[in-house]
Amino acid sequence: MTAPGEARWRSLAAAALLLAAVGYNFVLAIVNANVFAIGPGAAYVAEMAIYAGCFVIGMKALGREGTTLLLTGLGLVLAVNLLRFLATWQVDPKFIRDAIIPFAFLALGSAYRGSLLKLVMGLALIVALVAGFEMAAPEAYGDLVNPRSYFVNTRGAAEEDFWNEESKLYVSATRPGERNWLAEMGMARASSIFIEPVTMGNFAIFLCAIAVTFRRSLGVAGQVSALLLVVFLLFACDGRLATATCALMLLLAPFLRRLDQTLAFLVFIAVLLAGGLVVWVAGVGAYEDTLLGRVFFSVDTIVHLSPQSWLGLDFATPYKYFDSGIAYFIASQSIAVVLAFLIAYSFLLRMPTSHGQLFKNLFVLAFALSLLVSNGYFSVKTAALWWFACGYLWQVQALRAGIAVGNRTCAAPPTATGVRHAGGTA
């Protein structure tokens, strides 16, 4: 196969694998609901196969610097978990899997040579169509997908967790209390291909970040279409934090576009400190299932984490904090890994273009905000999208920027001394 042909097939495989990472639960849920029961083993095997495919497809596309960075990062993950095992004689594959996801999809995004914007907009259209079907015919969606049965069979959820015994939808799709948006219509919260509403809210945030990053490439019609899709998805899933995050990204985009990417760690810290400040100003003093109540839970949890949890040596602690992503992050990985992540993300994952810098800053903003209320960004359905886009902007845009500079340099007329004028960076 010729080099262009190989690159084309690798790009198609990368796109297909990304779609598999985002939608494999949807496919398995349909099989579970209509063909035969799916157990946790099948879901784990599917996920592991996706990660393996990411490295097989992606590592060939990385340059020497990218390969070194990924292998060094994976080596550190294994070393940390080896030390934790020697200290506790325990190991939790889930925590290792959480740490591997960024490397897997950074590599996969590096192999994609198509249009990231078209890929994401196409996926958004599919998500919106399925969500529209779910909202129009929730009982038919429940019969076809049956998220309740899937999460009981594969994720260990208990039947009593689903307060609405008549619904086959996910537990939070019909939680007690009115919707925040479209409350008068009394509809369930849509999940689309993600089969639970929180991840669809996270997808709306990701779509908003892509639309803001590539705003000029979208044109007027594209910007209107992206805006309508984001708004529809936010209303459909009734995403409280998702709506606030999208609004903040739009408000802060001009600042984040100019903010040096090496200061991404400051955005992360500022968001967490702002969360604590908001809780203190609002006078929230106890947990409740509201946005501010969850932020209080995160702040209070951080204050009371044990030394073993800060060091990642208490394997039971992370499972207590699904509503506090930052506590889950620290307790499952250790504060040392969290700090290493911030340093590597800020200083080593260098984006070569202004598009990449903006997206990188938007990502850390969204990630930090999510950590105040959930650990949803550790789900492959959410994390795959963000890290794939980072890999694309990190490697592919660097390649294209280099080619553009080279072409302009070759085309520049010679000067009096015979030296050509170099073009600017793309």
C-alpha positions as CSV (number, residue, x, y, z in Angstrom):
1,M,0.0,0.0,0.0
2,T,1.2,3.5,-0.9
3,A,1.9,6.0,1.9
4,P,-1.2,8.1,1.1
5,G,-3.3,5.0,0.9
6,E,-2.0,3.7,4.2
7,A,-2.6,7.1,5.9
8,R,-6.2,7.2,4.5
9,W,-7.0,3.8,5.9
10,R,-5.4,4.6,9.2
11,S,-7.5,7.8,9.4
12,L,-10.7,5.8,8.7
13,A,-9.8,3.3,11.3
14,A,-9.0,6.1,13.8
15,A,-12.4,7.6,13.2
16,A,-14.2,4.3,13.5
17,L,-12.4,3.5,16.7
18,L,-13.4,6.8,18.2
19,L,-17.0,6.2,17.3
20,A,-16.7,2.7,18.9
21,A,-15.4,4.2,22.1
22,V,-18.2,6.7,22.3
23,G,-21.0,4.3,21.2
24,Y,-20.1,0.7,22.2
25,N,-22.2,0.9,25.3
26,F,-25.2,1.8,23.1
27,V,-24.7,-1.2,20.9
28,L,-24.2,-3.5,23.8
29,A,-27.3,-2.2,25.5
30,I,-29.4,-2.9,22.4
31,V,-28.0,-6.4,22.3
32,N,-28.6,-6.8,26.0
33,A,-32.2,-5.6,25.6
34,N,-33.2,-7.6,22.5
35,V,-30.8,-10.5,21.9
36,F,-29.1,-11.9,25.1
37,A,-27.9,-10.6,28.4
38,I,-24.6,-8.8,28.5
39,G,-22.4,-9.3,31.5
40,P,-19.6,-7.0,32.8
41,G,-17.0,-9.2,31.1
42,A,-18.2,-8.4,27.6
43,A,-18.2,-4.7,28.3
44,Y,-14.6,-4.8,29.8
45,V,-13.3,-6.9,26.8
46,A,-14.8,-4.4,24.3
47,E,-13.2,-1.5,26.2
48,M,-9.8,-3.1,26.4
49,A,-9.9,-4.0,22.7
50,I,-10.6,-0.3,21.9
51,Y,-7.6,0.8,23.9
52,A,-5.4,-1.8,22.3
53,G,-6.6,-0.6,18.9
54,C,-5.8,3.0,19.8
55,F,-2.1,2.2,20.4
56,V,-1.8,-0.1,17.4
57,I,-3.2,2.6,15.0
58,G,-1.9,5.6,16.7
59,M,1.7,4.9,17.7
60,K,2.8,4.6,14.0
61,A,1.6,8.1,13.4
62,L,3.5,9.7,16.3
63,G,6.9,11.3,15.7
64,R,9.9,10.6,17.9
65,E,9.0,13.3,20.4
66,G,5.4,12.2,20.7
67,T,6.3,8.6,21.1
68,T,8.8,9.4,23.8
69,L,6.3,11.5,25.7
70,L,3.6,8.8,25.5
71,L,6.0,5.9,26.5
72,T,7.4,7.9,29.3
73,G,3.9,8.7,30.6
74,L,2.8,5.1,30.4
75,G,6.0,4.1,32.2
76,L,5.3,6.5,35.0
77,V,1.7,5.1,35.3
78,L,3.0,1.6,35.6
79,A,5.7,2.6,38.1
80,V,3.3,4.5,40.3
81,N,0.9,1.5,40.4
82,L,3.8,-0.9,41.1
83,L,4.8,1.3,44.1
84,R,1.2,1.4,45.3
85,F,1.0,-2.4,45.0
86,L,4.1,-2.9,47.0
87,A,2.8,-0.5,49.7
88,T,-0.7,-2.0,50.0
89,W,-0.6,-5.4,48.2
90,Q,-3.7,-4.1,46.3
91,V,-4.3,-3.2,42.7
92,D,-7.4,-1.8,41.0
93,P,-7.6,-2.1,37.2
94,K,-10.1,0.7,37.0
95,F,-7.6,3.3,38.3
96,I,-5.0,2.0,35.8
97,R,-7.6,2.2,33.0
98,D,-8.4,5.8,34.0
99,A,-4.7,6.8,33.7
100,I,-4.3,5.0,30.3
101,I,-7.2,6.6,28.5
102,P,-5.5,10.0,27.8
103,F,-2.4,8.3,26.2
104,A,-4.6,5.9,24.1
105,F,-6.7,8.6,22.6
106,L,-3.9,11.1,22.2
107,A,-2.2,8.5,20.1
108,L,-5.4,7.7,18.1
109,G,-6.1,11.4,17.4
110,S,-2.5,11.7,16.1
111,A,-3.4,9.2,13.4
112,Y,-6.5,11.0,12.1
113,R,-5.9,12.9,8.9
114,G,-9.4,14.0,8.1
115,S,-11.4,17.0,9.2
116,L,-11.9,17.0,12.9
117,L,-14.6,19.6,12.6
118,K,-16.6,17.5,10.1
119,L,-16.2,14.3,12.2
120,V,-17.5,16.0,15.4
121,M,-20.4,17.7,13.6
122,G,-21.4,14.4,12.0
123,L,-21.3,12.7,15.4
124,A,-23.3,15.6,16.9
125,L,-26.0,15.1,14.3
126,I,-26.3,11.4,15.1
127,V,-26.5,12.2,18.8
128,A,-29.2,14.8,18.2
129,L,-31.3,12.5,16.0
130,V,-31.2,9.6,18.6
131,A,-32.0,12.1,21.3
132,G,-34.9,13.4,19.3
133,F,-36.3,9.9,18.9
134,E,-35.8,9.3,22.6
135,M,-37.7,12.5,23.5
136,A,-40.5,11.7,21.0
137,A,-40.9,8.1,22.0
138,P,-39.3,7.4,25.4
139,E,-41.1,4.1,25.9
140,A,-39.9,2.8,22.5
141,Y,-36.3,4.0,23.3
142,G,-36.6,2.2,26.7
143,D,-37.7,-1.0,25.0
144,L,-35.0,-0.8,22.4
145,V,-32.0,0.2,24.6
146,N,-33.2,-0.5,28.2
147,P,-30.4,1.4,30.0
148,R,-31.8,0.2,33.4
149,S,-31.1,-3.5,32.5
150,Y,-27.8,-2.7,31.0
151,F,-26.4,-0.9,34.0
152,V,-27.7,-3.6,36.4
153,N,-26.1,-6.3,34.3
154,T,-22.8,-4.7,33.5
155,R,-22.1,-2.0,36.1
156,G,-23.5,-3.6,39.2
157,A,-26.3,-1.1,39.7
158,A,-29.1,-2.2,42.0
159,E,-32.8,-2.3,41.0
160,E,-33.7,-0.3,44.1
161,D,-31.5,2.5,42.9
162,F,-34.1,3.2,40.1
163,W,-36.9,4.9,42.0
164,N,-39.2,4.8,39.0
165,E,-40.1,1.1,38.7
166,E,-42.1,1.7,35.5
167,S,-39.2,3.3,33.6
168,K,-36.5,1.4,31.7
169,L,-34.4,4.6,31.4
170,Y,-31.3,5.4,33.4
171,V,-31.8,6.3,37.0
172,S,-31.2,10.1,36.6
173,A,-33.3,10.3,33.5
174,T,-36.5,10.4,35.6
175,R,-35.1,11.5,39.0
176,P,-37.6,13.1,41.4
177,G,-38.2,16.8,40.9
178,E,-38.8,19.0,37.9
179,R,-36.4,19.5,35.1
180,N,-34.4,22.7,35.2
181,W,-35.2,23.4,31.5
182,L,-38.6,22.7,29.9
183,A,-40.0,21.9,33.3
184,E,-43.6,22.4,32.1
185,M,-43.3,19.6,29.5
186,G,-42.5,16.9,32.1
187,M,-40.2,15.0,29.8
188,A,-37.5,12.6,30.9
189,R,-33.8,13.7,30.5
190,A,-32.5,12.3,27.2
191,S,-29.4,10.2,27.0
192,S,-29.1,9.5,23.2
193,I,-26.3,7.0,22.3
194,F,-24.6,7.6,25.7
195,I,-27.6,5.9,27.5
196,E,-27.3,8.2,30.5
197,P,-27.9,12.0,30.6
198,V,-24.7,13.3,32.3
199,T,-22.5,12.1,29.4
200,M,-24.7,13.7,26.8
201,G,-24.3,17.0,28.7
202,N,-20.5,16.4,28.6
203,F,-20.8,15.9,24.9
204,A,-22.6,19.2,24.5
205,I,-19.7,20.9,26.3
206,F,-17.2,19.2,24.0
207,L,-19.3,20.2,20.9
208,C,-19.3,23.8,22.2
209,A,-15.5,23.8,22.6
210,I,-15.0,22.5,19.1
211,A,-17.4,25.1,17.6
212,V,-15.7,27.9,19.5
213,T,-12.2,26.7,18.5
214,F,-13.1,26.3,14.8
215,R,-15.6,29.2,14.7
216,R,-14.1,30.9,11.6
217,S,-13.9,27.6,9.7
218,L,-17.6,27.0,10.4
219,G,-18.8,30.1,8.6
220,V,-22.1,31.8,9.5
221,A,-24.3,28.8,8.6
222,G,-22.1,26.4,10.4
223,Q,-22.0,28.6,13.5
224,V,-25.8,28.8,13.6
225,S,-26.1,25.0,13.1
226,A,-23.6,24.3,15.9
227,L,-25.3,26.7,18.2
228,L,-28.7,25.1,17.6
229,L,-27.2,21.6,18.2
230,V,-25.6,22.6,21.4
231,V,-28.8,24.3,22.7
232,F,-30.9,21.3,21.7
233,L,-28.6,18.9,23.5
234,L,-28.5,21.0,26.6
235,F,-32.2,21.2,26.8
236,A,-32.6,17.5,26.0
237,C,-30.3,16.2,28.7
238,D,-31.3,19.0,31.1
239,G,-27.6,19.6,31.9
240,R,-27.2,22.1,34.7
241,L,-23.4,22.1,34.8
242,A,-23.2,21.6,31.1
243,T,-25.2,24.8,30.4
244,A,-23.1,26.8,32.9
245,T,-19.9,25.4,31.4
246,C,-20.9,26.3,27.8
247,A,-21.8,29.8,28.9
248,L,-18.5,30.3,30.7
249,M,-16.5,29.0,27.6
250,L,-18.3,31.5,25.4
251,L,-17.6,34.3,27.9
252,L,-14.0,33.4,28.4
253,A,-13.0,32.3,24.9
254,P,-11.4,35.7,24.0
255,F,-9.2,35.5,27.1
256,L,-8.4,31.8,26.8
257,R,-7.4,32.3,23.1
258,R,-4.7,34.6,24.3
259,L,-3.7,32.9,27.5
260,D,-0.3,31.1,27.1
261,Q,-0.9,27.4,27.1
262,T,1.8,26.8,29.8
263,L,-0.5,28.5,32.2
264,A,-3.2,25.9,31.8
265,F,-2.5,24.6,35.3
266,L,-3.5,28.0,36.7
267,V,-6.9,27.7,35.0
268,F,-7.3,24.4,36.8
269,I,-6.4,25.8,40.2
270,A,-8.4,29.0,39.7
271,V,-11.6,27.0,38.9
272,L,-11.3,24.9,42.0
273,L,-10.6,27.9,44.2
274,A,-13.5,29.7,42.7
275,G,-15.8,26.8,43.5
276,G,-14.8,27.0,47.2
277,L,-15.3,30.8,47.1
278,V,-18.8,30.5,45.6
279,V,-19.8,27.9,48.3
280,W,-18.5,30.2,51.0
281,V,-20.2,33.3,49.7
282,A,-23.5,31.4,49.2
283,G,-23.4,30.1,52.7
284,V,-23.9,26.4,51.7
285,G,-23.1,24.2,54.7
286,A,-24.5,20.8,53.8
287,Y,-24.7,18.4,50.9
288,E,-27.8,18.4,48.7
289,D,-28.4,17.2,45.1
290,T,-28.0,20.7,43.6
291,L,-25.2,22.3,41.8
292,L,-24.0,24.3,44.8
293,G,-24.6,21.3,47.1
294,R,-22.3,19.1,45.0
295,V,-19.6,21.8,44.9
296,F,-19.8,22.0,48.7
297,F,-19.4,18.2,48.9
298,S,-16.2,18.5,46.8
299,V,-14.8,21.3,48.9
300,D,-15.7,19.6,52.2
301,T,-14.3,16.3,51.0
302,I,-11.0,17.7,50.0
303,V,-10.6,19.3,53.5
304,H,-11.3,15.9,55.2
305,L,-9.4,13.5,53.0
306,S,-7.1,11.2,55.0
307,P,-3.3,11.1,54.4
308,Q,-3.7,7.7,52.8
309,S,-6.2,9.0,50.4
310,W,-4.0,11.9,49.4
311,L,-1.2,9.4,48.6
312,G,-3.6,7.1,46.7
313,L,-3.2,4.2,49.2
314,D,-6.8,3.8,50.3
315,F,-8.5,1.9,47.4
316,A,-12.0,2.1,49.0
317,T,-12.0,5.9,49.2
318,P,-12.5,6.8,45.4
319,Y,-15.7,4.8,45.2
320,K,-17.3,7.1,47.9
321,Y,-16.8,10.2,45.8
322,F,-18.5,9.8,42.4
323,D,-20.1,13.2,43.0
324,S,-16.7,14.8,43.7
325,G,-14.5,14.3,40.7
326,I,-11.5,16.1,42.3
327,A,-11.6,13.8,45.4
328,Y,-12.0,10.8,43.1
329,F,-9.0,12.0,41.0
330,I,-6.7,12.5,44.0
331,A,-7.8,9.3,45.9
332,S,-7.6,7.1,42.8
333,Q,-4.3,8.4,41.4
334,S,-2.6,10.2,44.3
335,I,-1.8,13.9,44.6
336,A,1.6,13.3,43.1
337,V,0.0,12.0,39.9
338,V,-2.4,14.9,39.8
339,L,0.5,17.4,40.0
340,A,2.4,15.5,37.4
341,F,-0.6,15.6,35.1
342,L,-1.0,19.3,35.5
343,I,2.7,19.9,34.7
344,A,2.8,17.5,31.7
345,Y,-0.5,19.0,30.3
346,S,0.7,22.6,30.7
347,F,4.4,22.3,29.6
348,L,4.8,19.1,27.6
349,L,1.6,18.9,25.5
350,R,2.6,21.8,23.3
351,M,-0.1,22.9,20.8
352,P,1.6,24.4,17.7
353,T,-1.4,26.6,16.6
354,S,-3.7,29.1,18.1
355,H,-6.6,26.7,17.5
356,G,-4.8,24.1,19.7
357,Q,-3.9,26.6,22.4
358,L,-7.6,27.7,22.7
359,F,-8.9,24.2,22.7
360,K,-6.3,23.2,25.3
361,N,-7.4,26.0,27.6
362,L,-11.1,25.3,27.1
363,F,-10.5,21.6,27.9
364,V,-8.8,22.3,31.2
365,L,-11.6,24.8,32.1
366,A,-14.3,22.2,31.4
367,F,-12.4,19.4,33.1
368,A,-11.8,21.4,36.3
369,L,-15.5,22.5,36.4
370,S,-16.7,18.9,36.0
371,L,-14.4,17.8,38.9
372,L,-16.4,20.0,41.3
373,V,-19.6,17.9,40.8
374,S,-18.7,14.5,39.3
375,N,-16.1,12.1,37.9
376,G,-17.8,11.9,34.6
377,Y,-14.7,13.0,32.6
378,F,-13.0,9.7,33.6
379,S,-15.6,7.9,31.5
380,V,-14.3,6.7,28.1
381,K,-17.4,8.1,26.4
382,T,-16.4,11.6,27.4
383,A,-12.6,11.4,27.8
384,A,-12.1,9.7,24.4
385,L,-13.5,12.8,22.5
386,W,-11.4,15.4,24.4
387,W,-8.1,13.5,24.2
388,F,-8.6,12.5,20.5
389,A,-9.1,16.1,19.7
390,C,-6.0,17.0,21.7
391,G,-4.0,14.4,19.8
392,Y,-5.2,15.7,16.5
393,L,-4.3,19.4,17.4
394,W,-1.0,18.3,18.9
395,Q,0.4,16.2,16.1
396,V,-1.6,16.6,12.9
397,Q,-1.9,20.4,13.1
398,A,1.8,20.6,13.8
399,L,2.5,18.6,10.7
400,R,0.2,20.7,8.6
401,A,1.7,23.9,10.0
402,G,5.2,22.7,9.2
403,I,4.2,21.9,5.6
404,A,2.6,25.3,5.2
405,V,5.7,27.0,6.4
406,G,7.9,24.9,4.1
407,N,5.7,25.7,1.1
408,R,5.8,29.4,1.8
409,T,9.5,29.4,2.3
410,C,10.1,27.6,-1.0
411,A,7.8,30.0,-2.8
412,A,9.4,33.1,-1.3
413,P,11.6,35.1,-3.8
414,P,15.4,35.2,-3.1
415,T,16.8,38.3,-1.4
416,A,19.8,40.2,-2.5
417,T,22.0,37.8,-0.5
418,G,20.3,34.8,-2.0
419,V,18.4,33.9,1.3
420,R,14.7,33.3,1.0
421,H,12.2,35.0,3.4
422,A,10.6,32.5,5.8
423,G,6.8,32.5,6.1
424,G,5.0,32.9,9.5
425,T,3.5,29.9,11.4
426,A,0.1,28.7,10.7
